[in-house]
Amino acid sequence: MASRTEPPGSPGSPGESPEDAYTAEPFLPGGRAGLPGLRKAAAACRGCPLHRDATQTVFGAGSDHARVLLLGEQPGDQEDRQGQPFVGPAGKVLTRALDEAGIDPDDTYVTNAVKHFKFEIVAERGKRRIHKAPNLREMTACKPWLDAELKVVDPEIIVVLGATAGKALLGPSFRVTKQRGMLLPMEGRGESVVATIHPSAVLRADDREAAYQGLVSDLRIAAQALN
Protein backbone atom coordinates (compact mmCIF):
# COMPACT_ATOMS: atom_id res chain seq x y z
CA MET A 1 0.00 0.00 0.00
CA ALA A 2 1.30 3.47 -0.89
CA SER A 3 1.76 5.98 1.91
CA ARG A 4 0.02 9.33 2.00
CA THR A 5 3.23 11.07 1.02
CA GLU A 6 4.13 8.63 -1.77
CA PRO A 7 0.90 7.72 -3.60
CA PRO A 8 0.85 5.58 -6.74
CA GLY A 9 2.55 7.45 -9.55
CA SER A 10 4.99 9.32 -7.32
CA PRO A 11 8.78 9.09 -7.76
CA GLY A 12 10.07 5.93 -6.24
CA SER A 13 6.85 3.94 -6.51
CA PRO A 14 7.49 0.25 -7.33
CA GLY A 15 7.30 -0.61 -11.00
CA GLU A 16 7.47 2.94 -12.27
CA SER A 17 10.52 4.93 -13.28
CA PRO A 18 11.15 8.27 -11.49
CA GLU A 19 11.21 10.12 -14.81
CA ASP A 20 7.77 8.85 -15.78
CA ALA A 21 6.47 9.78 -12.34
CA TYR A 22 7.27 13.52 -12.45
CA THR A 23 3.82 14.96 -11.72
CA ALA A 24 2.11 16.70 -8.84
CA GLU A 25 -1.32 15.57 -10.00
CA PRO A 26 -1.79 12.80 -7.37
CA PHE A 27 -1.19 15.29 -4.58
CA LEU A 28 -3.89 17.80 -5.53
CA PRO A 29 -6.92 17.78 -3.22
CA GLY A 30 -10.25 16.73 -4.64
CA GLY A 31 -13.31 18.90 -4.88
CA ARG A 32 -13.31 22.68 -4.98
CA ALA A 33 -10.35 23.36 -2.73
CA GLY A 34 -9.57 27.00 -2.07
CA LEU A 35 -6.11 28.42 -1.61
CA PRO A 36 -5.79 27.21 2.03
CA GLY A 37 -6.63 23.65 0.95
CA LEU A 38 -4.24 23.81 -1.98
CA ARG A 39 -1.48 25.20 0.21
CA LYS A 40 -1.94 22.45 2.78
CA ALA A 41 -1.89 19.75 0.10
CA ALA A 42 1.15 21.24 -1.63
CA ALA A 43 3.12 21.01 1.61
CA ALA A 44 3.13 17.21 1.15
CA CYS A 45 3.91 17.25 -2.58
CA ARG A 46 6.45 14.68 -3.73
CA GLY A 47 5.70 15.09 -7.41
CA CYS A 48 9.33 15.52 -8.44
CA PRO A 49 12.73 15.02 -6.75
CA LEU A 50 13.16 18.71 -5.86
CA HIS A 51 11.32 18.19 -2.56
CA ARG A 52 14.17 16.02 -1.27
CA ASP A 53 16.67 18.85 -0.78
CA ALA A 54 14.35 21.84 -0.32
CA THR A 55 13.44 22.94 3.18
CA GLN A 56 9.74 23.13 2.37
CA THR A 57 7.15 23.77 -0.32
CA VAL A 58 6.77 27.46 -1.05
CA PHE A 59 3.22 28.03 -2.24
CA GLY A 60 1.73 31.25 -3.56
CA ALA A 61 0.56 34.11 -1.37
CA GLY A 62 -1.80 37.03 -1.66
CA SER A 63 -5.44 37.81 -2.35
CA ASP A 64 -7.61 34.98 -3.62
CA HIS A 65 -9.50 37.61 -5.62
CA ALA A 66 -6.41 39.40 -6.96
CA ARG A 67 -6.72 41.17 -10.29
CA VAL A 68 -3.03 40.54 -11.00
CA LEU A 69 -1.18 37.25 -10.64
CA LEU A 70 2.61 37.54 -10.64
CA LEU A 71 4.42 34.39 -11.73
CA GLY A 72 8.09 33.83 -10.99
CA GLU A 73 10.40 30.90 -11.61
CA GLN A 74 10.99 29.21 -8.26
CA PRO A 75 11.67 30.08 -4.61
CA GLY A 76 15.11 31.39 -3.74
CA ASP A 77 17.21 30.75 -0.67
CA GLN A 78 15.31 33.10 1.64
CA GLU A 79 11.94 31.99 0.30
CA ASP A 80 12.88 28.36 0.94
CA ARG A 81 13.85 29.15 4.53
CA GLN A 82 10.81 31.33 5.30
CA GLY A 83 8.18 29.43 3.30
CA GLN A 84 6.87 32.53 1.50
CA PRO A 85 7.37 33.68 -2.11
CA PHE A 86 9.32 36.85 -2.98
CA VAL A 87 10.55 37.70 0.51
CA GLY A 88 14.21 38.00 -0.50
CA PRO A 89 16.05 40.84 -2.27
CA ALA A 90 14.20 40.25 -5.57
CA GLY A 91 10.90 40.54 -3.73
CA LYS A 92 11.85 43.96 -2.41
CA VAL A 93 12.63 45.09 -5.97
CA LEU A 94 9.29 43.75 -7.18
CA THR A 95 7.28 45.47 -4.44
CA ARG A 96 8.94 48.79 -5.18
CA ALA A 97 8.39 48.38 -8.94
CA LEU A 98 4.71 47.48 -8.49
CA ASP A 99 4.13 50.60 -6.42
CA GLU A 100 5.89 52.80 -8.95
CA ALA A 101 3.93 51.24 -11.82
CA GLY A 102 0.62 51.90 -10.10
CA ILE A 103 -0.29 48.34 -9.11
CA ASP A 104 -1.45 47.85 -5.53
CA PRO A 105 0.59 44.98 -4.04
CA ASP A 106 -2.46 44.10 -1.92
CA ASP A 107 -4.37 43.39 -5.14
CA THR A 108 -1.84 40.82 -6.34
CA TYR A 109 -1.20 37.12 -5.90
CA VAL A 110 2.44 36.03 -6.19
CA THR A 111 3.57 32.51 -6.92
CA ASN A 112 6.20 30.50 -8.77
CA ALA A 113 6.11 28.01 -11.61
CA VAL A 114 8.05 25.55 -9.41
CA LYS A 115 7.27 25.35 -5.71
CA HIS A 116 10.57 23.92 -4.40
CA PHE A 117 14.01 25.55 -4.35
CA LYS A 118 16.45 23.94 -6.79
CA PHE A 119 20.08 24.64 -5.97
CA GLU A 120 23.64 23.44 -5.86
CA ILE A 121 26.06 23.92 -2.96
CA VAL A 122 29.23 25.71 -4.03
CA ALA A 123 32.10 25.16 -1.62
CA GLU A 124 34.15 27.95 -3.19
CA ARG A 125 31.43 30.38 -2.14
CA GLY A 126 31.29 29.29 1.47
CA LYS A 127 29.00 26.34 0.77
CA ARG A 128 26.25 28.72 -0.27
CA ARG A 129 23.14 27.32 -1.92
CA ILE A 130 23.24 28.68 -5.48
CA HIS A 131 20.10 28.76 -7.60
CA LYS A 132 19.79 26.34 -10.52
CA ALA A 133 17.08 26.77 -13.14
CA PRO A 134 14.39 24.07 -13.14
CA ASN A 135 14.20 21.88 -16.22
CA LEU A 136 11.17 21.25 -18.40
CA ARG A 137 10.22 18.02 -16.61
CA GLU A 138 10.24 19.76 -13.23
CA MET A 139 8.18 22.67 -14.54
CA THR A 140 5.68 20.28 -16.11
CA ALA A 141 5.43 18.28 -12.90
CA CYS A 142 4.51 21.42 -10.95
CA LYS A 143 2.05 22.80 -13.52
CA PRO A 144 -1.05 21.29 -11.83
CA TRP A 145 -0.46 23.54 -8.82
CA LEU A 146 -0.26 26.63 -11.03
CA ASP A 147 -3.38 25.62 -12.94
CA ALA A 148 -5.23 25.20 -9.63
CA GLU A 149 -4.06 28.62 -8.41
CA LEU A 150 -5.18 30.27 -11.63
CA LYS A 151 -8.58 28.62 -11.36
CA VAL A 152 -9.13 29.87 -7.80
CA VAL A 153 -7.72 33.38 -8.17
CA ASP A 154 -9.03 33.96 -11.71
CA PRO A 155 -6.94 37.11 -12.29
CA GLU A 156 -7.49 39.64 -15.04
CA ILE A 157 -3.78 39.95 -15.79
CA ILE A 158 -0.93 37.47 -15.41
CA VAL A 159 2.56 38.97 -15.25
CA VAL A 160 5.26 36.43 -16.06
CA LEU A 161 8.60 37.32 -14.50
CA GLY A 162 11.38 35.92 -16.63
CA ALA A 163 11.92 33.25 -19.26
CA THR A 164 11.24 30.20 -17.10
CA ALA A 165 7.89 31.51 -15.89
CA GLY A 166 6.94 32.40 -19.44
CA LYS A 167 7.79 28.95 -20.76
CA ALA A 168 5.93 27.27 -17.90
CA LEU A 169 2.78 29.22 -18.74
CA LEU A 170 2.98 29.80 -22.49
CA GLY A 171 5.13 26.92 -23.74
CA PRO A 172 8.77 26.32 -24.74
CA SER A 173 8.69 28.74 -27.68
CA PHE A 174 8.30 31.72 -25.34
CA ARG A 175 11.15 34.25 -25.43
CA VAL A 176 11.08 37.04 -22.90
CA THR A 177 13.46 39.14 -25.01
CA LYS A 178 10.95 39.14 -27.88
CA GLN A 179 7.64 39.23 -26.01
CA ARG A 180 8.25 41.41 -22.97
CA GLY A 181 6.13 44.50 -22.51
CA MET A 182 3.33 43.22 -24.75
CA LEU A 183 -0.26 42.44 -23.80
CA LEU A 184 -0.58 38.83 -24.90
CA PRO A 185 -3.79 36.77 -25.00
CA MET A 186 -3.96 33.66 -22.83
CA GLU A 187 -5.33 30.94 -25.10
CA GLY A 188 -8.32 29.13 -23.64
CA ARG A 189 -8.68 31.58 -20.76
CA GLY A 190 -9.97 35.10 -20.21
CA GLU A 191 -6.76 36.57 -18.83
CA SER A 192 -4.14 38.59 -20.64
CA VAL A 193 -0.43 38.10 -20.08
CA VAL A 194 2.35 40.65 -19.75
CA ALA A 195 5.92 39.38 -19.80
CA THR A 196 8.89 41.09 -18.21
CA ILE A 197 12.25 40.26 -16.65
CA HIS A 198 12.53 38.61 -13.27
CA PRO A 199 13.34 41.21 -10.59
CA SER A 200 16.49 39.24 -9.72
CA ALA A 201 17.78 40.25 -13.17
CA VAL A 202 17.75 43.85 -11.96
CA LEU A 203 20.08 42.88 -9.12
CA ARG A 204 22.46 41.16 -11.54
CA ALA A 205 22.44 43.90 -14.19
CA ASP A 206 25.47 46.07 -14.86
CA ASP A 207 23.13 49.06 -15.12
CA ARG A 208 20.64 48.36 -12.37
CA GLU A 209 18.71 51.61 -12.81
CA ALA A 210 18.09 50.96 -16.51
CA ALA A 211 17.02 47.38 -15.81
CA TYR A 212 14.72 48.54 -13.02
CA GLN A 213 13.08 51.19 -15.18
CA GLY A 214 12.50 48.56 -17.85
CA LEU A 215 10.73 46.39 -15.28
CA VAL A 216 8.57 49.32 -14.16
CA SER A 217 7.73 50.16 -17.78
CA ASP A 218 6.53 46.60 -18.43
CA LEU A 219 4.46 46.58 -15.25
CA ARG A 220 2.80 49.81 -16.35
CA ILE A 221 1.44 47.92 -19.37
CA ALA A 222 -0.33 45.62 -16.95
CA ALA A 223 -1.56 48.57 -14.89
CA GLN A 224 -2.97 50.27 -17.99
CA ALA A 225 -4.75 47.06 -19.00
CA LEU A 226 -6.48 46.97 -15.61
CA ASN A 227 -7.80 50.47 -16.17
C-alpha positions in Angstrom: 0.0 0.0 0.0 1.3 3.5 -0.9 1.8 6.0 1.9 0.0 9.3 2.0 3.2 11.1 1.0 4.1 8.6 -1.8 0.9 7.7 -3.6 0.8 5.6 -6.7 2.6 7.5 -9.5 5.0 9.3 -7.3 8.8 9.1 -7.8 10.1 5.9 -6.2 6.9 3.9 -6.5 7.5 0.3 -7.3 7.3 -0.6 -11.0 7.5 2.9 -12.3 10.5 4.9 -13.3 11.1 8.3 -11.5 11.2 10.1 -14.8 7.8 8.8 -15.8 6.5 9.8 -12.3 7.3 13.5 -12.4 3.8 15.0 -11.7 2.1 16.7 -8.8 -1.3 15.6 -10.0 -1.8 12.8 -7.4 -1.2 15.3 -4.6 -3.9 17.8 -5.5 -6.9 17.8 -3.2 -10.2 16.7 -4.6 -13.3 18.9 -4.9 -13.3 22.7 -5.0 -10.3 23.4 -2.7 -9.6 27.0 -2.1 -6.1 28.4 -1.6 -5.8 27.2 2.0 -6.6 23.7 1.0 -4.2 23.8 -2.0 -1.5 25.2 0.2 -1.9 22.4 2.8 -1.9 19.7 0.1 1.2 21.2 -1.6 3.1 21.0 1.6 3.1 17.2 1.2 3.9 17.3 -2.6 6.4 14.7 -3.7 5.7 15.1 -7.4 9.3 15.5 -8.4 12.7 15.0 -6.7 13.2 18.7 -5.9 11.3 18.2 -2.6 14.2 16.0 -1.3 16.7 18.9 -0.8 14.4 21.8 -0.3 13.4 22.9 3.2 9.7 23.1 2.4 7.2 23.8 -0.3 6.8 27.5 -1.1 3.2 28.0 -2.2 1.7 31.3 -3.6 0.6 34.1 -1.4 -1.8 37.0 -1.7 -5.4 37.8 -2.3 -7.6 35.0 -3.6 -9.5 37.6 -5.6 -6.4 39.4 -7.0 -6.7 41.2 -10.3 -3.0 40.5 -11.0 -1.2 37.2 -10.6 2.6 37.5 -10.6 4.4 34.4 -11.7 8.1 33.8 -11.0 10.4 30.9 -11.6 11.0 29.2 -8.3 11.7 30.1 -4.6 15.1 31.4 -3.7 17.2 30.8 -0.7 15.3 33.1 1.6 11.9 32.0 0.3 12.9 28.4 0.9 13.8 29.2 4.5 10.8 31.3 5.3 8.2 29.4 3.3 6.9 32.5 1.5 7.4 33.7 -2.1 9.3 36.8 -3.0 10.6 37.7 0.5 14.2 38.0 -0.5 16.1 40.8 -2.3 14.2 40.2 -5.6 10.9 40.5 -3.7 11.8 44.0 -2.4 12.6 45.1 -6.0 9.3 43.7 -7.2 7.3 45.5 -4.4 8.9 48.8 -5.2 8.4 48.4 -8.9 4.7 47.5 -8.5 4.1 50.6 -6.4 5.9 52.8 -8.9 3.9 51.2 -11.8 0.6 51.9 -10.1 -0.3 48.3 -9.1 -1.4 47.8 -5.5 0.6 45.0 -4.0 -2.5 44.1 -1.9 -4.4 43.4 -5.1 -1.8 40.8 -6.3 -1.2 37.1 -5.9 2.4 36.0 -6.2 3.6 32.5 -6.9 6.2 30.5 -8.8 6.1 28.0 -11.6 8.0 25.6 -9.4 7.3 25.3 -5.7 10.6 23.9 -4.4 14.0 25.6 -4.4 16.5 23.9 -6.8 20.1 24.6 -6.0 23.6 23.4 -5.9 26.1 23.9 -3.0 29.2 25.7 -4.0 32.1 25.2 -1.6 34.2 27.9 -3.2 31.4 30.4 -2.1 31.3 29.3 1.5 29.0 26.3 0.8 26.3 28.7 -0.3 23.1 27.3 -1.9 23.2 28.7 -5.5 20.1 28.8 -7.6 19.8 26.3 -10.5 17.1 26.8 -13.1 14.4 24.1 -13.1 14.2 21.9 -16.2 11.2 21.2 -18.4 10.2 18.0 -16.6 10.2 19.8 -13.2 8.2 22.7 -14.5 5.7 20.3 -16.1 5.4 18.3 -12.9 4.5 21.4 -11.0 2.1 22.8 -13.5 -1.1 21.3 -11.8 -0.5 23.5 -8.8 -0.3 26.6 -11.0 -3.4 25.6 -12.9 -5.2 25.2 -9.6 -4.1 28.6 -8.4 -5.2 30.3 -11.6 -8.6 28.6 -11.4 -9.1 29.9 -7.8 -7.7 33.4 -8.2 -9.0 34.0 -11.7 -6.9 37.1 -12.3 -7.5 39.6 -15.0 -3.8 40.0 -15.8 -0.9 37.5 -15.4 2.6 39.0 -15.2 5.3 36.4 -16.1 8.6 37.3 -14.5 11.4 35.9 -16.6 11.9 33.3 -19.3 11.2 30.2 -17.1 7.9 31.5 -15.9 6.9 32.4 -19.4 7.8 29.0 -20.8 5.9 27.3 -17.9 2.8 29.2 -18.7 3.0 29.8 -22.5 5.1 26.9 -23.7 8.8 26.3 -24.7 8.7 28.7 -27.7 8.3 31.7 -25.3 11.1 34.2 -25.4 11.1 37.0 -22.9 13.5 39.1 -25.0 11.0 39.1 -27.9 7.6 39.2 -26.0 8.3 41.4 -23.0 6.1 44.5 -22.5 3.3 43.2 -24.7 -0.3 42.4 -23.8 -0.6 38.8 -24.9 -3.8 36.8 -25.0 -4.0 33.7 -22.8 -5.3 30.9 -25.1 -8.3 29.1 -23.6 -8.7 31.6 -20.8 -10.0 35.1 -20.2 -6.8 36.6 -18.8 -4.1 38.6 -20.6 -0.4 38.1 -20.1 2.4 40.7 -19.8 5.9 39.4 -19.8 8.9 41.1 -18.2 12.2 40.3 -16.6 12.5 38.6 -13.3 13.3 41.2 -10.6 16.5 39.2 -9.7 17.8 40.2 -13.2 17.8 43.8 -12.0 20.1 42.9 -9.1 22.5 41.2 -11.5 22.4 43.9 -14.2 25.5 46.1 -14.9 23.1 49.1 -15.1 20.6 48.4 -12.4 18.7 51.6 -12.8 18.1 51.0 -16.5 17.0 47.4 -15.8 14.7 48.5 -13.0 13.1 51.2 -15.2 12.5 48.6 -17.9 10.7 46.4 -15.3 8.6 49.3 -14.2 7.7 50.2 -17.8 6.5 46.6 -18.4 4.5 46.6 -15.3 2.8 49.8 -16.4 1.4 47.9 -19.4 -0.3 45.6 -16.9 -1.6 48.6 -14.9 -3.0 50.3 -18.0 -4.8 47.1 -19.0 -6.5 47.0 -15.6 -7.8 50.5 -16.2 
